[in-house]
């Protein structure tokens, strides 16, 4: 006897989903992913803009409410004038073989002092540096690079006038 031949499919099966429906489903998934990615990018940009604006508003508020104190602190932290810097004492380095515990190097460039080399000694803290190293530092800082001791007294920094506040950068 012969085997019965397979009967034709009488109803729709899962394997016979039309191709266009599968493509529509993939297109919807892609569109959802693009929308979610765009929303995430917008959220990150909004957070960044919010942080930037908060910083601007805080700085503006501080500059408007505390201009004299802010300008005074800026001047106190600024470097020394050339004539103040040149007035600081210098000496010639001499090797002291009797005192091994003394510092014999520049804390800025980390090089050892050489015999006969010009060094600058800061007042009050007595730290020693190469003249070129410390002069470069003192043009933009008013403190010792080792101990942060102020070289300018707070009394020597005068309060700025209103004209100076308005024209300050």
Buried (B, 14 or more C-beta within 10 A) or exposed (E): EEEEEEEEEEEEEEEEEEEEEEEEEEEEEEEEEEEEEEEEEEEEEEEEEEEEEEEEEEEEEEEEEEBEEBBBEEBBBBBBEEEBBEEBEEEEBEEEEEEEEEEBEBBBEEEEBEEEBEBBBBEEBEBBBBBEBBBBBBEEBBBBBBEEBBBBEEEEBEEBEEEEBEEEE
